[in-house]
């Protein structure tokens, strides 16, 4: 194992030297990997025809699970929502419970992994492709996804492992292994766990690393002069600076990560939401028409990409890609929470899609619909984050600067969280030793730097595909564990209701006396 780790380290250093000497190596790698990447991506995101529209099977797999768990658990996303707020607030906290971080810090760590560039750029793309109706289906899909999060995060805590040093390891690897071992198929459970862990490690270098650092670099270059920016030809320097920041955070493990995300996430979310509210308020005369376009586009058969069906497909795809419900990444962060009741963290995780999709994505939608549409920006050729930025700038000339700061923080926080996800996959495969962990952290930081230096689109496409492939075994486990989770959650809610009732009765008695 030690020899393997040394080889990985030296290969990383050699790769860095190669990139420094051969600027076009990224093009060579792209050309070499493009056929494999395209074939694998087409396989994972294979589409079937639905009313004349292609819909990826993986999106249907995620959407079906979200719908099933919402109904099966009796609309738990509504029933348990007030308790989620109380738990995050610390109303039922016990510092003596096993775990490493509070409910609030576990939640912010998980949110930092989902709230990212997609909330700004992805929503604009979805509305551009699916029309205004996509905004409704983004919201609705986010609502359903809350139930999936609850199931997987409950399992993440219930089947976590407390290591000898007090640290926690959890995630789909562990509950997959637990179920099939219990069913007398231990080799299958271990095999599925290893497949999930390996895919997670590969995927984290793309979706949670290179893509994030590249987008952060592009944003900084854009607001500092574009081609005339100091960083325009110094991606390596910006990447090194970003890698050092991320490295300084992740070296301390989940406690350090949670301490940072608990500060960054509220700040960046509030900053972005305030900016959205200001722009929407300045375009308030267009709100009635925007809402009318959303409803019409969501339920009529005429419009962009085929009206309601096209809007539904694109909206669900954007929402599920944004909040990552069903991928199994969030349970890894939530597993570190201080609690003896697994259902408590499952309930807390309801807030993740709520904040990511129902709030932030919906605000982005309203900005686009109340500003970009009336201003004629939709047909200007602008796409993604450029369209969102232009919509903000339409009313506020200085808006691109705080927007760029928000995008930078989104990218930074996502990279930090995904480093933890990838590391837990890495340690599942290679052991929990500090040396093993440090090697992964080094490689992760190296790829952050690499993301600012290159345009490895083939690598990114491959990593995106493999991240969504792991939704297959994860959701299979969620279905298998569904009765167990239902019992766990209902019993826990009954205890909370009894506890609240006792507190209320005591308050009444004290007032009467």
Residue pairs with C-beta under 8 A, 6 or more apart in sequence:
1 430
1 431
1 436
2 435
5 430
5 435
5 436
5 439
8 439
8 443
9 439
9 442
9 443
12 442
12 443
12 446
15 446
15 450
16 446
16 449
16 450
18 25
19 25
19 26
19 450
19 453
19 454
20 236
25 454
26 453
26 454
26 455
26 456
29 454
29 456
29 458
29 459
30 455
30 456
30 457
30 458
33 458
33 459
33 462
34 458
36 458
36 462
37 458
37 459
37 461
37 462
37 465
38 458
38 461
40 462
40 465
40 466
41 461
41 462
41 464
41 465
43 465
44 58
44 465
44 466
44 468
44 469
45 56
45 58
45 465
45 468
46 56
46 57
46 58
47 54
47 55
47 56
47 57
48 54
48 55
48 57
48 60
50 309
50 313
51 306
51 309
52 306
52 309
53 305
53 306
53 309
53 310
53 313
55 313
55 317
56 317
58 468
58 469
58 471
58 472
59 313
59 316
59 317
59 320
61 326
61 471
61 472
61 475
62 145
62 148
62 320
62 325
62 326
62 471
62 475
63 141
63 144
63 316
63 320
65 148
65 326
65 475
65 478
65 479
66 141
66 144
66 145
66 147
66 148
66 320
66 325
66 326
67 144
68 479
69 76
69 147
69 148
69 150
69 151
69 478
69 482
70 76
70 77
70 143
70 144
70 146
70 147
72 482
72 486
73 147
73 150
73 151
73 485
73 486
73 489
76 146
76 147
76 150
76 350
76 489
77 143
77 144
77 146
77 147
77 150
77 350
79 493
80 150
80 347
80 350
80 489
80 493
81 350
81 354
83 347
83 493
83 496
84 347
84 348
84 350
84 351
85 351
86 92
87 93
87 103
87 344
87 347
87 348
88 103
88 104
88 107
88 348
88 351
89 104
90 102
90 103
90 104
92 344
92 496
92 499
93 102
93 103
93 338
94 338
94 339
94 340
95 338
97 338
97 339
97 340
98 162
98 168
98 338
98 339
98 340
99 168
99 336
99 337
99 338
99 339
100 166
100 167
100 168
100 254
100 255
100 258
100 336
100 337
100 338
101 109
101 254
101 255
101 258
101 336
101 337
101 338
102 258
102 337
102 338
103 337
103 338
103 339
103 344
103 345
103 348
104 262
105 258
105 259
105 261
105 262
106 258
106 333
106 334
106 336
106 337
106 345
106 348
107 334
107 348
107 349
107 351
107 352
108 258
108 261
108 262
108 264
108 265
108 266
109 254
109 257
109 258
109 261
109 262
109 333
109 336
109 417
109 420
110 153
110 330
110 333
110 334
110 349
110 352
110 417
111 261
111 265
111 269
111 352
111 355
111 356
112 261
112 264
112 265
112 413
112 414
112 416
112 417
113 208
113 324
113 329
113 330
113 333
113 413
113 414
113 417
113 418
113 421
114 322
114 323
114 324
114 330
114 352
114 356
114 414
115 265
115 268
115 269
115 355
115 356
115 360
115 410
115 413
115 414
116 212
116 410
116 411
116 413
116 414
117 211
117 212
117 215
117 385
117 407
117 410
117 411
117 414
118 318
118 321
118 322
119 272
119 322
119 356
119 360
119 361
119 364
119 410
120 272
120 364
120 385
120 388
120 403
120 406
120 407
120 410
121 384
121 385
121 388
122 318
122 321
122 322
122 384
123 135
123 138
123 318
123 322
123 361
123 364
123 365
123 368
123 388
124 364
124 368
124 372
124 383
124 384
124 385
124 387
124 388
124 391
125 318
125 383
125 384
126 134
126 135
126 138
126 314
126 315
126 317
126 318
127 134
127 135
127 365
127 368
127 369
128 378
128 383
128 387
129 304
129 305
129 310
129 314
130 137
130 297
130 304
130 305
130 310
130 311
130 313
130 314
130 315
131 293
131 297
131 303
131 304
131 305
131 307
131 310
131 311
132 290
132 293
132 294
132 296
132 297
132 298
132 303
132 311
132 369
132 373
133 293
133 294
133 295
133 296
133 297
133 298
133 299
133 300
133 303
133 304
133 307
133 308
133 311
133 312
133 315
134 297
134 298
134 311
134 314
134 315
134 318
135 294
135 297
135 298
135 315
135 362
135 365
135 366
135 369
136 294
136 295
136 297
136 298
136 311
136 315
137 298
137 311
137 312
137 314
137 315
137 316
137 319
138 315
138 316
138 318
138 319
138 322
138 357
138 361
138 362
138 365
139 315
139 319
139 357
139 358
139 361
139 362
139 365
140 315
140 319
141 315
141 316
141 318
141 319
141 320
141 357
142 319
142 322
142 323
142 353
142 354
142 356
142 357
142 358
142 361
143 353
143 358
145 319
145 320
145 323
145 325
145 326
145 353
145 357
146 325
146 350
146 352
146 353
146 354
147 350
148 325
148 326
148 475
148 478
149 323
149 325
149 330
149 346
149 349
149 350
149 352
149 353
150 346
150 347
150 349
150 350
150 485
150 489
151 346
151 478
151 481
151 482
151 485
152 172
152 325
152 326
152 328
152 330
152 331
152 349
152 474
152 478
153 330
153 331
153 334
153 345
153 346
153 348
153 349
154 342
154 343
154 345
154 346
154 485
154 488
154 489
155 172
155 175
155 331
155 342
155 346
155 477
155 478
155 481
155 485
156 170
156 171
156 172
156 174
156 175
156 330
156 331
156 332
156 334
156 335
156 342
156 345
157 170
157 331
157 334
157 335
157 337
157 339
157 342
157 344
157 345
157 346
158 175
158 342
158 488
159 170
159 174
159 175
159 178
160 168
160 169
160 170
160 174
160 335
160 336
161 168
161 169
161 170
161 174
162 168
163 169
163 432
167 253
167 254
167 432
168 254
168 335
168 336
169 335
169 424
169 427
169 428
169 432
170 331
170 332
170 334
170 335
170 336
170 424
171 196
171 200
171 328
171 329
171 331
171 332
171 335
171 421
171 424
171 425
171 428
172 193
172 196
172 328
172 331
172 470
172 473
172 474
172 477
173 193
173 194
173 196
173 197
173 424
173 425
173 428
174 193
174 428
175 331
175 477
175 481
176 189
176 192
176 193
176 196
176 473
176 474
176 477
177 186
177 189
177 190
177 192
177 193
178 189
179 189
179 477
179 480
179 481
180 186
180 188
180 189
180 192
181 189
181 190
183 189
192 473
193 428
194 428
194 429
195 470
195 473
196 328
196 425
196 470
196 473
196 474
197 424
197 425
197 426
197 428
197 429
198 425
198 429
199 425
199 466
199 467
199 469
199 470
200 328
200 329
200 421
200 422
200 424
200 425
200 467
200 470
201 422
201 425
201 426
201 429
201 440
202 462
202 463
202 466
203 422
203 463
203 464
203 466
203 467
203 470
204 418
204 419
204 421
204 422
204 425
204 444
204 463
205 422
205 444
205 447
205 459
205 463
206 459
206 460
206 462
206 463
206 464
206 467
207 418
207 460
207 463
207 464
207 467
208 414
208 415
208 417
208 418
208 419
208 421
208 422
209 415
209 418
209 419
209 422
209 444
209 447
209 448
209 451
210 447
210 448
210 450
210 451
210 454
210 456
210 459
210 460
210 463
211 451
211 460
212 411
212 412
212 414
212 415
212 418
212 448
212 451
213 239
213 242
213 243
213 411
213 415
213 448
213 449
213 451
213 452
214 451
214 452
214 455
215 385
215 407
215 411
216 242
216 407
216 408
216 411
216 412
216 452
217 231
217 235
217 238
217 239
217 242
217 451
217 452
219 385
219 404
219 407
219 408
219 411
220 229
220 231
220 238
220 404
220 408
221 229
221 231
221 232
222 229
222 400
222 404
223 400
223 401
223 404
224 230
224 231
225 232
226 232
231 237
231 238
235 452
235 453
236 449
236 452
236 453
238 452
239 448
239 449
239 450
239 451
239 452
239 453
240 449
242 412
242 415
242 448
242 449
242 452
243 445
243 446
243 448
243 449
244 445
245 412
246 412
246 415
246 416
246 419
246 444
246 445
246 448
247 441
247 445
249 256
249 257
249 260
249 416
250 256
250 257
250 416
250 419
250 420
250 423
250 441
250 444
250 445
251 441
253 437
254 333
254 336
254 420
257 416
257 417
257 419
257 420
258 336
260 413
260 416
261 413
261 416
261 417
264 409
264 412
264 413
265 413
267 409
268 406
268 409
268 410
268 413
269 355
269 360
271 402
271 405
271 406
271 409
272 360
272 363
272 403
272 406
273 359
273 360
273 363
275 392
275 396
275 399
275 402
275 403
275 406
276 363
276 364
276 366
276 367
277 363
278 395
278 396
279 367
279 370
279 371
279 391
279 392
279 394
279 395
279 396
279 399
280 287
280 363
280 366
280 367
280 370
280 371
282 395
282 396
283 370
283 371
283 374
283 395
284 370
286 369
286 370
286 371
286 373
286 374
287 366
287 370
290 366
290 369
290 370
290 373
293 369
293 373
294 365
294 369
296 303
297 303
297 304
297 307
297 308
297 311
298 308
298 311
298 312
298 315
299 308
300 307
300 308
301 307
301 308
301 309
303 310
303 311
304 310
304 311
305 311
305 313
305 314
318 361
319 353
319 357
319 361
320 326
322 356
322 357
322 361
323 352
323 353
323 356
323 357
324 330
325 352
325 353
326 471
326 474
326 475
326 478
327 467
327 468
327 470
327 471
327 474
328 470
328 471
328 474
329 418
329 421
329 467
330 349
330 352
332 420
332 421
332 424
333 417
333 420
333 421
334 345
334 346
334 348
334 349
335 345
337 344
337 345
337 348
339 345
341 492
342 488
343 485
343 488
343 489
343 491
343 492
343 493
344 492
346 485
346 488
346 489
347 489
347 492
347 493
364 388
367 388
367 391
367 392
368 387
368 388
368 391
371 377
371 391
371 392
371 394
371 395
372 378
372 387
372 390
372 391
372 394
375 391
375 394
377 387
377 390
377 391
377 394
378 387
380 390
382 390
385 407
388 403
389 399
389 400
389 403
392 399
392 400
392 403
393 399
393 400
415 448
419 441
419 444
422 440
422 444
423 437
423 440
423 441
423 444
426 436
426 437
426 440
427 436
427 437
427 440
430 436
450 456
478 485
